Amino acid sequence: MLFFSLALGVACVSPAAMQEKVRAFEAGLLGPIEDGRTTRQEVLLRLGTPSSAFEGGRILTYDFVADPAGEWRRARGSQASDWIHPHPRTSSLVLVFGPDDRLVRHSLVKGLHPDPPVQDAASPPPS
């Protein structure tokens, strides 16, 4: 019984704590990335092999997924079976490099697979 209670406690993360984890993830990921300064080599050294590459490597993407406790990690596969949660919170970092291998622009695309809506226990199910 105690183990079950502890397991439920770990899985339940307050919205404020979850938001703080998102902010920390974004700051850590995006902090050292600067358009016009960051090079492709710096990105590869920092983040490793990209999840995808397009246009001969001019565009790189890095996919991330959050577990139910709100901890972010690199997504290692593109299939849903590779994820530990059926509807994970995801983000994809998209980096576009110029001919000199310097970053032209970047974007963090959020919520590729949003969590299902939470329903209030008191409200009736939708018809």
C-alpha atoms as a printed R data frame, in Angstrom:
    type eleno elety resid chain resno       x      y       z
1   ATOM     1    CA   MET     A     1   0.000  0.000   0.000
2   ATOM     2    CA   LEU     A     2   2.802  2.413   0.904
3   ATOM     3    CA   PHE     A     3   4.602  1.636  -2.362
4   ATOM     4    CA   PHE     A     4   1.405  2.311  -4.334
5   ATOM     5    CA   SER     A     5   0.910  5.661  -2.573
6   ATOM     6    CA   LEU     A     6   4.497  6.667  -3.271
7   ATOM     7    CA   ALA     A     7   4.173  5.683  -6.925
8   ATOM     8    CA   LEU     A     8   1.061  7.832  -7.309
9   ATOM     9    CA   GLY     A     9   2.751 10.746  -5.558
10  ATOM    10    CA   VAL     A    10   5.677 10.674  -7.987
11  ATOM    11    CA   ALA     A    11   3.375 10.636 -11.007
12  ATOM    12    CA   CYS     A    12   1.302 13.606  -9.789
13  ATOM    13    CA   VAL     A    13   3.126 16.830 -10.542
14  ATOM    14    CA   SER     A    14   1.513 20.171  -9.819
15  ATOM    15    CA   PRO     A    15   0.916 22.484 -12.791
16  ATOM    16    CA   ALA     A    16   3.286 25.069 -11.255
17  ATOM    17    CA   ALA     A    17   6.057 22.486 -10.881
18  ATOM    18    CA   MET     A    18   5.431 21.260 -14.428
19  ATOM    19    CA   GLN     A    19   5.627 24.830 -15.780
20  ATOM    20    CA   GLU     A    20   8.900 25.391 -13.916
21  ATOM    21    CA   LYS     A    21  10.336 22.221 -15.486
22  ATOM    22    CA   VAL     A    22   9.294 23.489 -18.928
23  ATOM    23    CA   ARG     A    23  10.991 26.855 -18.285
24  ATOM    24    CA   ALA     A    24  14.183 25.153 -17.070
25  ATOM    25    CA   PHE     A    25  14.197 22.837 -20.092
26  ATOM    26    CA   GLU     A    26  13.766 25.725 -22.530
27  ATOM    27    CA   ALA     A    27  16.398 27.905 -20.828
28  ATOM    28    CA   GLY     A    28  18.938 25.079 -20.788
29  ATOM    29    CA   LEU     A    29  18.255 24.129 -24.387
30  ATOM    30    CA   LEU     A    30  17.962 27.587 -25.941
31  ATOM    31    CA   GLY     A    31  20.360 29.555 -23.716
32  ATOM    32    CA   PRO     A    32  23.542 28.859 -25.691
33  ATOM    33    CA   ILE     A    33  21.849 29.043 -29.120
34  ATOM    34    CA   GLU     A    34  22.112 32.419 -30.840
35  ATOM    35    CA   ASP     A    35  21.151 33.291 -34.404
36  ATOM    36    CA   GLY     A    36  24.101 34.615 -36.409
37  ATOM    37    CA   ARG     A    37  26.694 33.285 -33.916
38  ATOM    38    CA   THR     A    38  26.126 29.610 -33.179
39  ATOM    39    CA   THR     A    39  27.743 27.241 -35.690
40  ATOM    40    CA   ARG     A    40  26.553 23.859 -36.889
41  ATOM    41    CA   GLN     A    41  29.612 22.271 -35.230
42  ATOM    42    CA   GLU     A    42  28.707 23.824 -31.863
43  ATOM    43    CA   VAL     A    43  25.164 22.464 -32.136
44  ATOM    44    CA   LEU     A    44  26.384 18.981 -33.069
45  ATOM    45    CA   LEU     A    45  28.883 18.948 -30.205
46  ATOM    46    CA   ARG     A    46  26.249 20.110 -27.724
47  ATOM    47    CA   LEU     A    47  23.192 18.144 -28.872
48  ATOM    48    CA   GLY     A    48  24.656 15.235 -30.830
49  ATOM    49    CA   THR     A    49  23.109 13.588 -33.837
50  ATOM    50    CA   PRO     A    50  19.914 15.356 -34.919
51  ATOM    51    CA   SER     A    51  16.556 13.576 -35.017
52  ATOM    52    CA   SER     A    52  16.171 14.660 -38.659
53  ATOM    53    CA   ALA     A    53  18.093 16.597 -41.290
54  ATOM    54    CA   PHE     A    54  16.650 18.290 -44.379
55  ATOM    55    CA   GLU     A    55  17.973 20.105 -47.450
56  ATOM    56    CA   GLY     A    56  21.391 18.463 -47.290
57  ATOM    57    CA   GLY     A    57  21.783 19.175 -43.579
58  ATOM    58    CA   ARG     A    58  20.935 22.866 -43.840
59  ATOM    59    CA   ILE     A    59  17.954 22.246 -41.524
60  ATOM    60    CA   LEU     A    60  18.385 20.105 -38.404
61  ATOM    61    CA   THR     A    61  15.707 19.079 -35.944
62  ATOM    62    CA   TYR     A    62  15.988 17.706 -32.409
63  ATOM    63    CA   ASP     A    63  12.932 16.069 -30.854
64  ATOM    64    CA   PHE     A    64  12.261 16.051 -27.112
65  ATOM    65    CA   VAL     A    65   9.607 14.384 -24.980
66  ATOM    66    CA   ALA     A    66   8.478 14.880 -21.381
67  ATOM    67    CA   ASP     A    67   7.554 11.952 -19.188
68  ATOM    68    CA   PRO     A    68   4.488 12.093 -16.890
69  ATOM    69    CA   ALA     A    69   6.669 13.571 -14.102
70  ATOM    70    CA   GLY     A    70   7.635 16.463 -16.393
71  ATOM    71    CA   GLU     A    71  11.262 15.444 -17.002
72  ATOM    72    CA   TRP     A    72  12.433 16.248 -20.543
73  ATOM    73    CA   ARG     A    73  14.723 14.015 -22.614
74  ATOM    74    CA   ARG     A    74  15.686 13.470 -26.231
75  ATOM    75    CA   ALA     A    75  13.169 11.351 -28.110
76  ATOM    76    CA   ARG     A    76  15.123  8.387 -29.408
77  ATOM    77    CA   GLY     A    77  12.581  7.195 -31.933
78  ATOM    78    CA   SER     A    78   9.862  8.551 -34.094
79  ATOM    79    CA   GLN     A    79   7.343  5.841 -33.333
80  ATOM    80    CA   ALA     A    80   4.825  6.202 -30.539
81  ATOM    81    CA   SER     A    81   5.907  2.798 -29.213
82  ATOM    82    CA   ASP     A    82   9.296  4.326 -28.366
83  ATOM    83    CA   TRP     A    83   7.642  6.778 -25.958
84  ATOM    84    CA   ILE     A    84   6.839  5.883 -22.375
85  ATOM    85    CA   HIS     A    85   3.508  7.732 -22.294
86  ATOM    86    CA   PRO     A    86   0.739  7.408 -24.892
87  ATOM    87    CA   HIS     A    87   0.212 11.191 -25.292
88  ATOM    88    CA   PRO     A    88   3.560 12.774 -24.407
89  ATOM    89    CA   ARG     A    89   4.257 16.461 -24.274
90  ATOM    90    CA   THR     A    90   6.762 17.047 -27.043
91  ATOM    91    CA   SER     A    91   8.905 19.786 -28.472
92  ATOM    92    CA   SER     A    92  11.028 19.926 -31.570
93  ATOM    93    CA   LEU     A    93  13.964 22.295 -31.945
94  ATOM    94    CA   VAL     A    94  14.319 23.382 -35.584
95  ATOM    95    CA   LEU     A    95  17.630 24.956 -36.630
96  ATOM    96    CA   VAL     A    96  18.280 26.563 -40.034
97  ATOM    97    CA   PHE     A    97  21.897 27.185 -41.079
98  ATOM    98    CA   GLY     A    98  23.259 29.473 -43.780
99  ATOM    99    CA   PRO     A    99  25.973 28.699 -46.349
100 ATOM   100    CA   ASP     A   100  28.674 29.625 -43.804
101 ATOM   101    CA   ASP     A   101  27.313 26.988 -41.336
102 ATOM   102    CA   ARG     A   102  26.153 29.713 -38.936
103 ATOM   103    CA   LEU     A   103  22.669 29.570 -37.480
104 ATOM   104    CA   VAL     A   104  20.265 31.788 -39.422
105 ATOM   105    CA   ARG     A   105  17.173 31.114 -37.292
106 ATOM   106    CA   HIS     A   106  15.788 28.627 -34.833
107 ATOM   107    CA   SER     A   107  12.425 27.756 -33.340
108 ATOM   108    CA   LEU     A   108  11.142 25.524 -30.574
109 ATOM   109    CA   VAL     A   109   7.910 23.957 -31.820
110 ATOM   110    CA   LYS     A   110   5.822 22.859 -28.837
111 ATOM   111    CA   GLY     A   111   2.961 20.488 -28.315
112 ATOM   112    CA   LEU     A   112   3.242 18.219 -31.320
113 ATOM   113    CA   HIS     A   113   1.113 15.641 -29.472
114 ATOM   114    CA   PRO     A   114  -0.837 17.586 -26.838
115 ATOM   115    CA   ASP     A   115  -2.142 15.944 -23.702
116 ATOM   116    CA   PRO     A   116  -5.802 15.012 -23.891
117 ATOM   117    CA   PRO     A   117  -8.067 17.597 -22.231
118 ATOM   118    CA   VAL     A   118  -8.615 17.117 -18.522
119 ATOM   119    CA   GLN     A   119 -12.267 16.778 -17.642
120 ATOM   120    CA   ASP     A   120 -13.702 18.073 -14.393
121 ATOM   121    CA   ALA     A   121 -14.995 15.185 -12.268
122 ATOM   122    CA   ALA     A   122 -18.245 17.076 -11.597
123 ATOM   123    CA   SER     A   123 -19.066 17.786 -15.215
124 ATOM   124    CA   PRO     A   124 -20.955 15.220 -17.295
125 ATOM   125    CA   PRO     A   125 -19.160 13.503 -20.189
126 ATOM   126    CA   PRO     A   126 -19.532 15.195 -23.596
127 ATOM   127    CA   SER     A   127 -22.351 13.884 -25.773
